[in-house]
Amino acid sequence: MSKLIVLFFTAFLLIPSIASAHTQLTGSTPAEGGIISDELKEITLNFAEKIENLSTMKLLKDGTEIPFNLVQIQAEKMIGTLPEPLENGAYVIQWNIAGNDGHPITGEIKFQVQREQVNQNLNTPSANQEEITLDEDKPIMPVVTNIEEKIEKSSLEPQEKNSNWMIAMLIIGFLVILGLAVILSFRKK
């Protein structure tokens, strides 16, 4: 019975440390939910630990992949260089890394590009443009509300996937140990 207790506590102590050893995304440029108004030719993902060279990322706009010129792994960073600045629209970065332990971890980051379009003839509106008049009572830019909630929610998404996996592994480990305990107790009788 003492061997069973030692086995149980060893497994109980090992499983959480193995499950929590996975590398997590700590930040990105552009950030989750970010709105980019400048030229964007480089995407950077930062992780808590060094990532393996097999790690990758894709950039999608409306389901179509935008190819990178180069994706580099530099210790805990993954940097993707684009051939030209991104056009206005909604984008998704899908990343897939292998941490030091080789465990694959995936996630995605959504952002938008809203650059001001420069018209060649600034004095006269074209046929496709409306003349804009400013109303002093209305703000020019939309007001962002609940920014803290959005940042907090978006920064937890990849971690929630890992947490769910860790909980499942803990439950499975506990059930395996419990099964072994039952089998060993029947063998002794």
Buried (B, 14 or more C-beta within 10 A) or exposed (E): EEEBEEBBEEBEEEBEEEBEEBBBBEEBBBBBBBEBEEEBEEBBBBBEBEBBEEBBBBBBBEEEEBEBEEBEBEEBBBBBEBEEEBEEEEBBBBBBBBBEEEBEBEBBBBBBBEBEEEEEEEEEEEEEEEEEEEEEEEEEEEEEEEEEEEBEEBBEBBBEEBEEBBEEBBEEBBEEBEEBBEEEEEEEE
